[in-house]
Amino acid sequence: MKIYRLLCCALGIVFVGCQDGGSPGEIHFSSDKSTVAYTFVKRIDLPLPPEMPTLYSTVYLKWCLMDQLDSCQSLKIDSYGKSYGSFVQGQFRLIFSPDSRRIAVNSPRHLEIVELGTRIRHRLTLAGESVFSMGWLGNKEIVYTVHLESMEKNGSYYRTRKIFRHRIDDSPEKRLLLYEQNDYKGLCHEFVSPTGEYVLFMSKGYNEGIFSLLDVQTGQVTALTEKKAKLEGVSWKPDGNGVFCLSSNEALLLYPKENRIIDLSSNYNSTFRCLLEYAPKIDPLWTPDGRFIVMNSSKTGGCLVRPDPWEVIPAGKNLVTYLEEEKRQVYFDQPNQYPWIFVQPFPGWVRVWIRLRTNEKPYLPGQTVVLSSQNYLVDYKGKRFFPMKPSDSPGGAWTMTPDGKNMVYFERSIFLKINPIYLSEHVQ
């Protein structure tokens, strides 16, 4: 029987002994707050612990109305073999159109638009094109950046970078080319604004360059900096009116429509650069109210940063301080670490996932401490803390709804659930 199961798995046949239940991706809400969407991966794994190698993965787009979470529609997006299938989940990105009727799905192989009402699909890219950033320009157009990789005769690789404006009803041959760089050998450094009006990118270098801004309407490219530097992060305001640009040389706040730049280098250097060996992870979008940039680092913890005037709120570190005052023992893999924060669709709150030591006796071989997981909501001032259940999800599979009245999460990593949120007063 064991040999038969292995043969079934090797042939890609679904069998109870080697079919994983799958895993969901990050939860997304439509612009009108009526629909929720996510990706779901079904895998076929070999039952060979501890690695449990993946032989085959199939990725589905799932969506449903907020009041009908048990009736999600499902659409197969793509399938992947063993060389890629085990980690394909994190390579998908979803963006609802402003009118909430469509979803742009960016996968490792292609970019396509799904009409939610009719399930009609529009393939926008050609074979070999990898999309690294995208943004809706109204409800019928989308702006995106692609890289094409080619091999020279000497065996070395080079890339062609292209930025397109594309009406979703048009074929790839009819899309409008806004910018092209044929000798591009750098990393993937393009960031389309949430409104699709601008594209910020690094140019002129392998892993260093200068910040440049493309105006989608005019096609004009403007260099924002002079000295080459290494990109460390870019974060757009949700309304597309401002963008924070961080490099190894400087920290800038750009307002494209006002043609105005504020130099925040001194503030950033005294707060982060002097403490960190590496730059913090910067979320691609500010908080939904457009007030704070989100920066995460294990050494500083998750921080909310108001750029102008400069203010840093160490929300993750404040939660640890609060719990220690409450005689709770927070656990980290290494000393002097603090938790990251996850932005919520409802303004005013971030989520923090932590692990706490318990008084239970270890029961597994090699186990020295028994831990419990806990989700907390922390306000933007870093002073109010609310424990939330369930607490088994550290990533994007747990979120508040945009109206702040409920939480949506995955139960046992399969079933989408919704529960009301009751916030009591816990003030430090």
NORCORNOR-V704807 format. One record per backbone hydrogen bond with DSSP energy under -0.5 kcal/mol. NH is the residue of the N-H (numbers start at 1). CO is the residue of the C=O. If there is no record, write none. Layout:
BEGIN
nh=NH co=CO
nh=NH co=CO
END
This chain:
BEGIN
nh=5 co=1
nh=6 co=2
nh=7 co=3
nh=8 co=4
nh=9 co=5
nh=10 co=6
nh=11 co=7
nh=12 co=9
nh=13 co=8
nh=18 co=15
nh=19 co=15
nh=20 co=18
nh=20 co=43
nh=23 co=41
nh=25 co=39
nh=27 co=396
nh=28 co=37
nh=30 co=35
nh=31 co=97
nh=33 co=30
nh=36 co=64
nh=37 co=28
nh=38 co=62
nh=40 co=60
nh=41 co=23
nh=42 co=40
nh=42 co=58
nh=44 co=56
nh=45 co=18
nh=45 co=43
nh=46 co=53
nh=48 co=46
nh=51 co=48
nh=52 co=48
nh=55 co=44
nh=56 co=44
nh=57 co=80
nh=58 co=42
nh=59 co=78
nh=60 co=40
nh=61 co=75
nh=62 co=38
nh=62 co=60
nh=63 co=73
nh=64 co=36
nh=66 co=34
nh=68 co=65
nh=71 co=68
nh=73 co=63
nh=75 co=61
nh=77 co=59
nh=78 co=59
nh=80 co=57
nh=82 co=55
nh=84 co=81
nh=85 co=81
nh=87 co=84
nh=88 co=85
nh=91 co=88
nh=92 co=89
nh=93 co=106
nh=95 co=104
nh=97 co=102
nh=98 co=138
nh=100 co=97
nh=103 co=114
nh=104 co=95
nh=105 co=103
nh=105 co=112
nh=106 co=93
nh=106 co=104
nh=107 co=105
nh=107 co=110
nh=112 co=105
nh=113 co=122
nh=114 co=103
nh=115 co=113
nh=115 co=120
nh=116 co=101
nh=116 co=114
nh=117 co=101
nh=119 co=115
nh=122 co=113
nh=123 co=121
nh=124 co=111
nh=124 co=122
nh=125 co=111
nh=129 co=126
nh=130 co=128
nh=130 co=147
nh=131 co=129
nh=132 co=145
nh=133 co=145
nh=135 co=143
nh=137 co=141
nh=138 co=136
nh=141 co=137
nh=142 co=166
nh=143 co=135
nh=144 co=164
nh=145 co=133
nh=146 co=162
nh=147 co=130
nh=148 co=160
nh=150 co=158
nh=152 co=156
nh=155 co=152
nh=158 co=150
nh=159 co=184
nh=160 co=148
nh=161 co=159
nh=161 co=181
nh=162 co=146
nh=163 co=179
nh=164 co=144
nh=165 co=176
nh=166 co=142
nh=168 co=140
nh=170 co=167
nh=174 co=171
nh=175 co=172
nh=176 co=165
nh=177 co=175
nh=178 co=163
nh=178 co=176
nh=179 co=163
nh=181 co=161
nh=184 co=159
nh=184 co=181
nh=187 co=206
nh=189 co=187
nh=191 co=200
nh=193 co=198
nh=196 co=193
nh=199 co=214
nh=200 co=191
nh=201 co=212
nh=202 co=189
nh=203 co=210
nh=209 co=229
nh=210 co=203
nh=212 co=201
nh=213 co=222
nh=214 co=199
nh=215 co=213
nh=215 co=220
nh=216 co=197
nh=216 co=214
nh=219 co=215
nh=222 co=213
nh=224 co=211
nh=225 co=211
nh=229 co=209
nh=232 co=246
nh=233 co=246
nh=235 co=244
nh=236 co=284
nh=237 co=242
nh=240 co=237
nh=243 co=254
nh=244 co=235
nh=245 co=252
nh=246 co=233
nh=247 co=250
nh=248 co=230
nh=252 co=245
nh=253 co=262
nh=254 co=243
nh=254 co=252
nh=255 co=260
nh=256 co=254
nh=258 co=255
nh=259 co=255
nh=259 co=256
nh=260 co=255
nh=262 co=253
nh=264 co=251
nh=264 co=262
nh=265 co=251
nh=268 co=264
nh=269 co=265
nh=270 co=266
nh=271 co=267
nh=272 co=268
nh=273 co=268
nh=274 co=269
nh=275 co=272
nh=276 co=272
nh=281 co=296
nh=282 co=280
nh=283 co=281
nh=283 co=294
nh=286 co=236
nh=287 co=292
nh=290 co=287
nh=293 co=305
nh=295 co=293
nh=295 co=303
nh=296 co=281
nh=301 co=297
nh=302 co=339
nh=303 co=295
nh=304 co=313
nh=305 co=293
nh=305 co=303
nh=306 co=304
nh=306 co=311
nh=307 co=305
nh=308 co=309
nh=311 co=306
nh=313 co=304
nh=314 co=312
nh=315 co=313
nh=316 co=302
nh=318 co=314
nh=319 co=315
nh=320 co=316
nh=321 co=317
nh=322 co=318
nh=323 co=319
nh=324 co=320
nh=325 co=321
nh=326 co=322
nh=327 co=324
nh=328 co=323
nh=330 co=328
nh=331 co=355
nh=338 co=298
nh=342 co=351
nh=344 co=349
nh=345 co=400
nh=347 co=345
nh=349 co=346
nh=350 co=378
nh=351 co=342
nh=352 co=376
nh=353 co=340
nh=354 co=352
nh=354 co=374
nh=355 co=331
nh=356 co=372
nh=357 co=329
nh=358 co=370
nh=367 co=364
nh=371 co=369
nh=372 co=356
nh=374 co=354
nh=375 co=388
nh=376 co=352
nh=377 co=386
nh=378 co=350
nh=379 co=384
nh=380 co=348
nh=382 co=379
nh=385 co=426
nh=386 co=377
nh=388 co=375
nh=394 co=392
nh=399 co=408
nh=401 co=406
nh=404 co=401
nh=407 co=419
nh=408 co=399
nh=409 co=417
nh=410 co=397
nh=411 co=409
nh=411 co=415
nh=412 co=410
nh=414 co=411
nh=415 co=411
nh=417 co=409
nh=419 co=407
nh=421 co=405
nh=423 co=421
nh=424 co=422
nh=426 co=424
nh=428 co=383
END
